[in-house]
Amino acid sequence: MVGPDHPLIARTLAEHVGIRRAVRELARADAARHGALAAEISRALDDHIRFEERDLFPAVEAALAGPALEALGRELACR
């Protein structure tokens, strides 16, 4: 099992925190800073989505191939 210290997981979590922080900052920003922050968030989201599509999700799919995926499916079906 992969834990939160795995580089892909650590990066994912760190980026999620950073994006949430930026959105909170955007909500408090004055008009002069608003456009720059919105552009920064847009770039961060785009980069993060690409990272998840290219790196994280394929790693998850590889880790959950075969019996592991079937076991996860059974566990989720019971909830």
DOROSE-119496 format. One record per residue: x, y, z of N, C-alpha, C in turn. Coordinates in nm, 2 decimals. Layout:
! residues N
+--------+--------+--------+--------+--------+--------+--------+--------+--------+
!   n.c1 !   n.c2 !   n.c3 !  ca.c1 !  ca.c2 !  ca.c3 !   c.c1 !   c.c2 !   c.c3 !
+--------+--------+--------+--------+--------+--------+--------+--------+--------+
!      X !      Y !      Z !      X !      Y !      Z !      X !      Y !      Z !
...
+--------+--------+--------+--------+--------+--------+--------+--------+--------+
This chain:
! residues 79
+--------+--------+--------+--------+--------+--------+--------+--------+--------+
!   n.c1 !   n.c2 !   n.c3 !  ca.c1 !  ca.c2 !  ca.c3 !   c.c1 !   c.c2 !   c.c3 !
+--------+--------+--------+--------+--------+--------+--------+--------+--------+
!   0.08 !  -0.12 !   0.00 !   0.00 !   0.00 !   0.00 !   0.09 !   0.12 !   0.00 !
!   0.05 !   0.22 !  -0.08 !   0.12 !   0.35 !  -0.09 !   0.07 !   0.44 !   0.02 !
!   0.16 !   0.51 !   0.09 !   0.12 !   0.60 !   0.20 !   0.14 !   0.74 !   0.15 !
!   0.10 !   0.83 !   0.25 !   0.10 !   0.98 !   0.21 !   0.24 !   1.03 !   0.19 !
!   0.35 !   0.95 !   0.22 !   0.48 !   1.00 !   0.20 !   0.53 !   0.97 !   0.06 !
!   0.46 !   0.89 !  -0.02 !   0.49 !   0.86 !  -0.16 !   0.50 !   1.00 !  -0.24 !
!   0.60 !   1.02 !  -0.32 !   0.62 !   1.14 !  -0.39 !   0.50 !   1.19 !  -0.47 !
!   0.43 !   1.10 !  -0.53 !   0.31 !   1.14 !  -0.61 !   0.20 !   1.18 !  -0.52 !
!   0.18 !   1.11 !  -0.41 !   0.07 !   1.15 !  -0.31 !   0.11 !   1.28 !  -0.24 !
!   0.23 !   1.29 !  -0.20 !   0.28 !   1.42 !  -0.13 !   0.26 !   1.54 !  -0.22 !
!   0.30 !   1.52 !  -0.35 !   0.28 !   1.64 !  -0.44 !   0.13 !   1.67 !  -0.46 !
!   0.05 !   1.57 !  -0.48 !  -0.10 !   1.59 !  -0.50 !  -0.15 !   1.67 !  -0.38 !
!  -0.12 !   1.62 !  -0.26 !  -0.18 !   1.68 !  -0.14 !  -0.13 !   1.83 !  -0.13 !
!   0.00 !   1.85 !  -0.15 !   0.06 !   1.98 !  -0.14 !   0.00 !   2.08 !  -0.24 !
!  -0.02 !   2.03 !  -0.36 !  -0.09 !   2.11 !  -0.46 !  -0.23 !   2.15 !  -0.43 !
!  -0.30 !   2.05 !  -0.37 !  -0.44 !   2.08 !  -0.33 !  -0.45 !   2.18 !  -0.22 !
!  -0.36 !   2.18 !  -0.13 !  -0.35 !   2.28 !  -0.02 !  -0.32 !   2.41 !  -0.08 !
!  -0.22 !   2.42 !  -0.17 !  -0.18 !   2.54 !  -0.23 !  -0.29 !   2.61 !  -0.31 !
!  -0.37 !   2.53 !  -0.39 !  -0.48 !   2.58 !  -0.47 !  -0.59 !   2.63 !  -0.37 !
!  -0.62 !   2.56 !  -0.27 !  -0.72 !   2.61 !  -0.17 !  -0.68 !   2.74 !  -0.11 !
!  -0.55 !   2.74 !  -0.07 !  -0.50 !   2.87 !  -0.01 !  -0.51 !   2.98 !  -0.11 !
!  -0.48 !   2.96 !  -0.23 !  -0.48 !   3.07 !  -0.33 !  -0.63 !   3.11 !  -0.35 !
!  -0.72 !   3.02 !  -0.35 !  -0.86 !   3.06 !  -0.37 !  -0.91 !   3.14 !  -0.25 !
!  -0.87 !   3.10 !  -0.13 !  -0.91 !   3.18 !  -0.01 !  -0.85 !   3.32 !  -0.02 !
!  -0.72 !   3.33 !  -0.07 !  -0.66 !   3.46 !  -0.09 !  -0.73 !   3.54 !  -0.19 !
!  -0.78 !   3.48 !  -0.30 !  -0.85 !   3.55 !  -0.40 !  -0.98 !   3.61 !  -0.35 !
!  -1.04 !   3.54 !  -0.26 !  -1.17 !   3.59 !  -0.20 !  -1.15 !   3.71 !  -0.12 !
!  -1.03 !   3.73 !  -0.07 !  -0.99 !   3.84 !   0.02 !  -0.92 !   3.95 !  -0.06 !
!  -0.88 !   3.93 !  -0.18 !  -0.80 !   4.02 !  -0.26 !  -0.87 !   4.14 !  -0.30 !
!  -0.80 !   4.25 !  -0.31 !  -0.86 !   4.37 !  -0.36 !  -0.86 !   4.37 !  -0.51 !
!  -0.92 !   4.46 !  -0.58 !  -0.94 !   4.46 !  -0.72 !  -0.81 !   4.46 !  -0.80 !
!  -0.71 !   4.53 !  -0.74 !  -0.58 !   4.54 !  -0.81 !  -0.51 !   4.40 !  -0.82 !
!  -0.53 !   4.32 !  -0.72 !  -0.46 !   4.19 !  -0.71 !  -0.54 !   4.08 !  -0.77 !
!  -0.67 !   4.10 !  -0.79 !  -0.76 !   3.99 !  -0.82 !  -0.73 !   3.93 !  -0.96 !
!  -0.70 !   4.00 !  -1.06 !  -0.67 !   3.94 !  -1.19 !  -0.54 !   3.86 !  -1.19 !
!  -0.44 !   3.91 !  -1.12 !  -0.31 !   3.83 !  -1.12 !  -0.33 !   3.70 !  -1.04 !
!  -0.41 !   3.70 !  -0.93 !  -0.43 !   3.58 !  -0.85 !  -0.52 !   3.48 !  -0.93 !
!  -0.62 !   3.53 !  -1.00 !  -0.70 !   3.44 !  -1.08 !  -0.62 !   3.38 !  -1.19 !
!  -0.53 !   3.45 !  -1.25 !  -0.44 !   3.39 !  -1.35 !  -0.35 !   3.28 !  -1.29 !
!  -0.30 !   3.31 !  -1.17 !  -0.21 !   3.22 !  -1.10 !  -0.28 !   3.09 !  -1.07 !
!  -0.41 !   3.11 !  -1.02 !  -0.49 !   2.99 !  -0.99 !  -0.52 !   2.91 !  -1.11 !
!  -0.55 !   2.98 !  -1.22 !  -0.58 !   2.91 !  -1.35 !  -0.46 !   2.83 !  -1.39 !
!  -0.34 !   2.88 !  -1.39 !  -0.22 !   2.81 !  -1.43 !  -0.20 !   2.69 !  -1.33 !
!  -0.21 !   2.71 !  -1.20 !  -0.19 !   2.61 !  -1.11 !  -0.29 !   2.49 !  -1.13 !
!  -0.41 !   2.52 !  -1.15 !  -0.51 !   2.42 !  -1.18 !  -0.48 !   2.34 !  -1.31 !
!  -0.44 !   2.41 !  -1.41 !  -0.41 !   2.35 !  -1.54 !  -0.29 !   2.25 !  -1.52 !
!  -0.19 !   2.30 !  -1.45 !  -0.07 !   2.22 !  -1.43 !  -0.10 !   2.10 !  -1.34 !
!  -0.19 !   2.12 !  -1.24 !  -0.22 !   2.01 !  -1.15 !  -0.31 !   1.90 !  -1.22 !
!  -0.40 !   1.95 !  -1.30 !  -0.48 !   1.85 !  -1.38 !  -0.40 !   1.77 !  -1.47 !
!  -0.30 !   1.84 !  -1.54 !  -0.21 !   1.76 !  -1.63 !  -0.13 !   1.66 !  -1.55 !
!  -0.08 !   1.70 !  -1.44 !   0.00 !   1.61 !  -1.35 !  -0.08 !   1.49 !  -1.31 !
!  -0.21 !   1.51 !  -1.27 !  -0.29 !   1.40 !  -1.23 !  -0.32 !   1.31 !  -1.35 !
!  -0.35 !   1.37 !  -1.47 !  -0.38 !   1.29 !  -1.58 !  -0.26 !   1.20 !  -1.63 !
!  -0.14 !   1.27 !  -1.63 !  -0.02 !   1.20 !  -1.69 !   0.06 !   1.12 !  -1.59 !
!   0.05 !   1.15 !  -1.46 !   0.14 !   1.08 !  -1.37 !   0.06 !   1.01 !  -1.26 !
!  -0.03 !   1.08 !  -1.19 !  -0.09 !   1.02 !  -1.07 !  -0.19 !   0.91 !  -1.11 !
!  -0.29 !   0.94 !  -1.20 !  -0.39 !   0.84 !  -1.24 !  -0.33 !   0.72 !  -1.30 !
!  -0.23 !   0.73 !  -1.39 !  -0.17 !   0.60 !  -1.44 !  -0.10 !   0.52 !  -1.33 !
!  -0.04 !   0.59 !  -1.24 !   0.02 !   0.51 !  -1.13 !  -0.08 !   0.44 !  -1.04 !
!  -0.20 !   0.51 !  -1.02 !  -0.30 !   0.45 !  -0.94 !  -0.36 !   0.33 !  -1.02 !
!  -0.38 !   0.35 !  -1.15 !  -0.43 !   0.24 !  -1.23 !  -0.34 !   0.12 !  -1.23 !
!  -0.21 !   0.14 !  -1.24 !  -0.11 !   0.03 !  -1.24 !  -0.11 !  -0.04 !  -1.10 !
!  -0.12 !   0.04 !  -0.99 !  -0.12 !  -0.02 !  -0.86 !  -0.25 !  -0.10 !  -0.83 !
!  -0.36 !  -0.06 !  -0.89 !  -0.48 !  -0.13 !  -0.87 !  -0.52 !  -0.23 !  -0.98 !
!  -0.43 !  -0.27 !  -1.05 !  -0.46 !  -0.37 !  -1.16 !  -0.49 !  -0.50 !  -1.10 !
!  -0.58 !  -0.57 !  -1.17 !  -0.61 !  -0.71 !  -1.13 !  -0.68 !  -0.73 !  -1.00 !
!  -0.63 !  -0.82 !  -0.92 !  -0.69 !  -0.85 !  -0.79 !  -0.71 !  -0.73 !  -0.70 !
!  -0.62 !  -0.64 !  -0.70 !  -0.63 !  -0.53 !  -0.61 !  -0.75 !  -0.44 !  -0.64 !
!  -0.77 !  -0.42 !  -0.77 !  -0.88 !  -0.34 !  -0.82 !  -1.01 !  -0.42 !  -0.79 !
!  -1.02 !  -0.55 !  -0.81 !  -1.14 !  -0.62 !  -0.77 !  -1.17 !  -0.61 !  -0.62 !
!  -1.06 !  -0.62 !  -0.54 !  -1.08 !  -0.61 !  -0.39 !  -1.14 !  -0.47 !  -0.36 !
!  -1.08 !  -0.37 !  -0.42 !  -1.13 !  -0.24 !  -0.39 !  -1.28 !  -0.22 !  -0.43 !
!  -1.31 !  -0.28 !  -0.55 !  -1.45 !  -0.27 !  -0.60 !  -1.55 !  -0.34 !  -0.50 !
!  -1.51 !  -0.45 !  -0.45 !  -1.59 !  -0.52 !  -0.35 !  -1.60 !  -0.44 !  -0.22 !
!  -1.50 !  -0.38 !  -0.18 !  -1.50 !  -0.30 !  -0.06 !  -1.59 !  -0.18 !  -0.07 !
!  -1.58 !  -0.12 !  -0.19 !  -1.67 !   0.00 !  -0.21 !  -1.82 !  -0.04 !  -0.23 !
!  -1.84 !  -0.15 !  -0.28 !  -1.98 !  -0.20 !  -0.30 !  -2.05 !  -0.23 !  -0.17 !
!  -1.97 !  -0.26 !  -0.07 !  -2.03 !  -0.29 !   0.07 !  -2.06 !  -0.16 !   0.14 !
!  -2.02 !  -0.05 !   0.10 !  -2.04 !   0.08 !   0.18 !  -2.17 !   0.14 !   0.15 !
+--------+--------+--------+--------+--------+--------+--------+--------+--------+
